[in-house]
Amino acid sequence: MKQFVKKVSLIGEGGSGKTSLIRRFVESSFNDQYIHTIGVNVKKKSITFPEHDIDASLMIWDLQGQRNDTYIFSHMFKTEGAFIVCDITRDTTLTGVPLWANILEKELRMKVPTVILANKADLMDEAVVSEDQLKYVGTQLNAPFIYTSAKTGQNVELAFKYLAKWMLGIK
């Protein structure tokens, strides 16, 4: 089996659910108590694609959501794939998506596979971000979007597998 190690960064505005998405994916757990990420946290999880004879270890970097702290940008170095997370119940988090995409591209000096995660899909009845808005931003950034819920686990594993396949160049 071919072994790969890939760096994935989760970026986006504070409170959008980056840490919760990682916890759901890596630990299969959820805690609704908000904990502000200071700096960066790194977790690891392997995904196996037996049909392609591939095992990918994802090094998942959870970056704090404050763009005014430029120190955090250095942690984007060598990112091979990214999730830009927005909270569908807060439109300001969608406004931040293109800003985060620009920061990522500037820091890396190139584009990498990037997916917008429209998080908190379990609160769809409270959504202020529409699917049309997500499509528009996604088209502008050439980035697909996926509705996720760290609380219920909706599409979380699917999103990580999708990005991993994109980074590995497999279908």
Contacts in CASP RR format, 6 or more apart in sequence:
PFRMAT RR
TARGET T0000
AUTHOR 0000-0000-0000
METHOD contacts of the structure
MODEL  1
MKQFVKKVSLIGEGGSGKTSLIRRFVESSFNDQYIHTIGVNVKKKSITFP
EHDIDASLMIWDLQGQRNDTYIFSHMFKTEGAFIVCDITRDTTLTGVPLW
ANILEKELRMKVPTVILANKADLMDEAVVSEDQLKYVGTQLNAPFIYTSA
KTGQNVELAFKYLAKWMLGIK
1 48 0 8 1.000
1 50 0 8 1.000
1 53 0 8 1.000
1 54 0 8 1.000
1 55 0 8 1.000
2 53 0 8 1.000
2 54 0 8 1.000
2 55 0 8 1.000
3 55 0 8 1.000
3 56 0 8 1.000
3 57 0 8 1.000
4 54 0 8 1.000
4 55 0 8 1.000
4 56 0 8 1.000
4 57 0 8 1.000
4 168 0 8 1.000
5 56 0 8 1.000
5 57 0 8 1.000
5 59 0 8 1.000
6 56 0 8 1.000
6 57 0 8 1.000
6 58 0 8 1.000
6 59 0 8 1.000
6 80 0 8 1.000
6 81 0 8 1.000
6 164 0 8 1.000
6 167 0 8 1.000
6 168 0 8 1.000
7 59 0 8 1.000
7 61 0 8 1.000
7 78 0 8 1.000
7 79 0 8 1.000
7 80 0 8 1.000
7 81 0 8 1.000
8 58 0 8 1.000
8 59 0 8 1.000
8 60 0 8 1.000
8 61 0 8 1.000
8 79 0 8 1.000
8 80 0 8 1.000
8 81 0 8 1.000
8 82 0 8 1.000
8 83 0 8 1.000
8 160 0 8 1.000
8 163 0 8 1.000
8 164 0 8 1.000
8 167 0 8 1.000
9 61 0 8 1.000
9 63 0 8 1.000
9 75 0 8 1.000
9 76 0 8 1.000
9 79 0 8 1.000
9 81 0 8 1.000
9 82 0 8 1.000
9 83 0 8 1.000
9 104 0 8 1.000
10 18 0 8 1.000
10 21 0 8 1.000
10 22 0 8 1.000
10 60 0 8 1.000
10 61 0 8 1.000
10 62 0 8 1.000
10 63 0 8 1.000
10 82 0 8 1.000
10 83 0 8 1.000
10 85 0 8 1.000
11 18 0 8 1.000
11 63 0 8 1.000
11 65 0 8 1.000
11 76 0 8 1.000
11 82 0 8 1.000
11 83 0 8 1.000
11 84 0 8 1.000
11 85 0 8 1.000
11 100 0 8 1.000
11 103 0 8 1.000
11 104 0 8 1.000
12 18 0 8 1.000
12 63 0 8 1.000
12 65 0 8 1.000
12 84 0 8 1.000
12 85 0 8 1.000
12 86 0 8 1.000
12 93 0 8 1.000
12 96 0 8 1.000
12 97 0 8 1.000
12 100 0 8 1.000
13 65 0 8 1.000
13 85 0 8 1.000
13 86 0 8 1.000
13 87 0 8 1.000
13 90 0 8 1.000
13 92 0 8 1.000
13 93 0 8 1.000
13 96 0 8 1.000
13 100 0 8 1.000
14 36 0 8 1.000
14 37 0 8 1.000
14 64 0 8 1.000
14 65 0 8 1.000
14 66 0 8 1.000
14 93 0 8 1.000
15 34 0 8 1.000
15 65 0 8 1.000
15 87 0 8 1.000
15 93 0 8 1.000
16 65 0 8 1.000
16 85 0 8 1.000
16 86 0 8 1.000
16 87 0 8 1.000
16 90 0 8 1.000
16 93 0 8 1.000
16 119 0 8 1.000
17 85 0 8 1.000
17 87 0 8 1.000
17 119 0 8 1.000
17 120 0 8 1.000
17 150 0 8 1.000
18 37 0 8 1.000
18 62 0 8 1.000
18 63 0 8 1.000
18 65 0 8 1.000
18 83 0 8 1.000
18 85 0 8 1.000
19 35 0 8 1.000
19 37 0 8 1.000
19 41 0 8 1.000
19 62 0 8 1.000
20 30 0 8 1.000
20 31 0 8 1.000
20 119 0 8 1.000
20 150 0 8 1.000
20 151 0 8 1.000
21 83 0 8 1.000
21 85 0 8 1.000
21 117 0 8 1.000
21 119 0 8 1.000
21 148 0 8 1.000
21 150 0 8 1.000
21 156 0 8 1.000
22 41 0 8 1.000
22 43 0 8 1.000
22 60 0 8 1.000
22 62 0 8 1.000
23 29 0 8 1.000
23 30 0 8 1.000
23 31 0 8 1.000
23 150 0 8 1.000
24 30 0 8 1.000
24 150 0 8 1.000
24 151 0 8 1.000
24 153 0 8 1.000
24 156 0 8 1.000
25 45 0 8 1.000
25 60 0 8 1.000
25 156 0 8 1.000
25 157 0 8 1.000
25 160 0 8 1.000
26 43 0 8 1.000
26 44 0 8 1.000
26 45 0 8 1.000
26 60 0 8 1.000
30 150 0 8 1.000
30 151 0 8 1.000
30 153 0 8 1.000
32 151 0 8 1.000
36 64 0 8 1.000
37 62 0 8 1.000
37 63 0 8 1.000
37 64 0 8 1.000
37 65 0 8 1.000
38 64 0 8 1.000
39 63 0 8 1.000
39 64 0 8 1.000
39 69 0 8 1.000
39 71 0 8 1.000
39 72 0 8 1.000
39 75 0 8 1.000
40 61 0 8 1.000
40 62 0 8 1.000
40 63 0 8 1.000
40 64 0 8 1.000
40 72 0 8 1.000
40 75 0 8 1.000
41 61 0 8 1.000
41 62 0 8 1.000
42 59 0 8 1.000
42 60 0 8 1.000
42 61 0 8 1.000
42 62 0 8 1.000
43 60 0 8 1.000
43 62 0 8 1.000
44 57 0 8 1.000
44 58 0 8 1.000
44 59 0 8 1.000
44 60 0 8 1.000
45 57 0 8 1.000
45 58 0 8 1.000
45 60 0 8 1.000
45 160 0 8 1.000
46 55 0 8 1.000
46 56 0 8 1.000
46 57 0 8 1.000
46 58 0 8 1.000
47 55 0 8 1.000
47 56 0 8 1.000
47 58 0 8 1.000
47 160 0 8 1.000
47 161 0 8 1.000
47 164 0 8 1.000
48 54 0 8 1.000
48 55 0 8 1.000
48 56 0 8 1.000
49 55 0 8 1.000
49 56 0 8 1.000
49 164 0 8 1.000
49 165 0 8 1.000
49 168 0 8 1.000
49 170 0 8 1.000
52 168 0 8 1.000
52 170 0 8 1.000
54 168 0 8 1.000
54 170 0 8 1.000
56 164 0 8 1.000
56 167 0 8 1.000
56 168 0 8 1.000
58 160 0 8 1.000
58 164 0 8 1.000
61 75 0 8 1.000
61 79 0 8 1.000
63 72 0 8 1.000
63 75 0 8 1.000
63 76 0 8 1.000
64 72 0 8 1.000
65 72 0 8 1.000
66 72 0 8 1.000
67 96 0 8 1.000
67 99 0 8 1.000
67 100 0 8 1.000
67 103 0 8 1.000
73 103 0 8 1.000
73 107 0 8 1.000
74 107 0 8 1.000
76 103 0 8 1.000
76 104 0 8 1.000
76 107 0 8 1.000
76 108 0 8 1.000
77 107 0 8 1.000
77 108 0 8 1.000
79 104 0 8 1.000
79 108 0 8 1.000
79 112 0 8 1.000
80 112 0 8 1.000
80 113 0 8 1.000
80 167 0 8 1.000
81 112 0 8 1.000
81 113 0 8 1.000
81 114 0 8 1.000
81 163 0 8 1.000
81 166 0 8 1.000
81 167 0 8 1.000
82 104 0 8 1.000
82 112 0 8 1.000
82 113 0 8 1.000
82 114 0 8 1.000
82 115 0 8 1.000
83 114 0 8 1.000
83 115 0 8 1.000
83 116 0 8 1.000
83 117 0 8 1.000
83 159 0 8 1.000
83 163 0 8 1.000
84 97 0 8 1.000
84 100 0 8 1.000
84 101 0 8 1.000
84 104 0 8 1.000
84 114 0 8 1.000
84 115 0 8 1.000
84 116 0 8 1.000
84 117 0 8 1.000
84 143 0 8 1.000
85 93 0 8 1.000
85 116 0 8 1.000
85 117 0 8 1.000
85 119 0 8 1.000
86 93 0 8 1.000
86 94 0 8 1.000
86 96 0 8 1.000
86 97 0 8 1.000
86 116 0 8 1.000
86 117 0 8 1.000
86 118 0 8 1.000
86 119 0 8 1.000
86 129 0 8 1.000
87 93 0 8 1.000
87 119 0 8 1.000
87 120 0 8 1.000
87 129 0 8 1.000
88 94 0 8 1.000
88 118 0 8 1.000
88 119 0 8 1.000
88 120 0 8 1.000
88 121 0 8 1.000
88 123 0 8 1.000
88 124 0 8 1.000
88 127 0 8 1.000
88 128 0 8 1.000
88 129 0 8 1.000
88 147 0 8 1.000
89 120 0 8 1.000
89 123 0 8 1.000
89 126 0 8 1.000
89 127 0 8 1.000
89 128 0 8 1.000
89 129 0 8 1.000
90 128 0 8 1.000
90 129 0 8 1.000
91 128 0 8 1.000
91 129 0 8 1.000
91 133 0 8 1.000
93 129 0 8 1.000
94 129 0 8 1.000
94 133 0 8 1.000
94 134 0 8 1.000
94 137 0 8 1.000
97 116 0 8 1.000
97 137 0 8 1.000
97 141 0 8 1.000
98 137 0 8 1.000
98 140 0 8 1.000
98 141 0 8 1.000
101 114 0 8 1.000
101 141 0 8 1.000
101 143 0 8 1.000
104 112 0 8 1.000
104 114 0 8 1.000
105 111 0 8 1.000
111 142 0 8 1.000
112 167 0 8 1.000
113 163 0 8 1.000
113 166 0 8 1.000
113 167 0 8 1.000
114 141 0 8 1.000
114 143 0 8 1.000
115 143 0 8 1.000
115 144 0 8 1.000
115 145 0 8 1.000
115 146 0 8 1.000
115 159 0 8 1.000
115 162 0 8 1.000
115 163 0 8 1.000
115 166 0 8 1.000
116 134 0 8 1.000
116 137 0 8 1.000
116 138 0 8 1.000
116 141 0 8 1.000
116 143 0 8 1.000
116 144 0 8 1.000
116 145 0 8 1.000
116 146 0 8 1.000
117 145 0 8 1.000
117 146 0 8 1.000
117 148 0 8 1.000
117 159 0 8 1.000
118 129 0 8 1.000
118 134 0 8 1.000
118 145 0 8 1.000
118 146 0 8 1.000
118 147 0 8 1.000
118 148 0 8 1.000
119 148 0 8 1.000
119 149 0 8 1.000
119 150 0 8 1.000
120 149 0 8 1.000
120 150 0 8 1.000
120 151 0 8 1.000
121 147 0 8 1.000
121 148 0 8 1.000
121 149 0 8 1.000
121 152 0 8 1.000
121 154 0 8 1.000
121 155 0 8 1.000
122 149 0 8 1.000
122 151 0 8 1.000
122 152 0 8 1.000
122 154 0 8 1.000
134 145 0 8 1.000
135 145 0 8 1.000
137 143 0 8 1.000
137 145 0 8 1.000
138 144 0 8 1.000
138 145 0 8 1.000
146 155 0 8 1.000
146 158 0 8 1.000
146 159 0 8 1.000
146 162 0 8 1.000
147 154 0 8 1.000
147 155 0 8 1.000
148 154 0 8 1.000
148 155 0 8 1.000
148 156 0 8 1.000
148 159 0 8 1.000
149 155 0 8 1.000
149 156 0 8 1.000
150 156 0 8 1.000
165 171 0 8 1.000
END
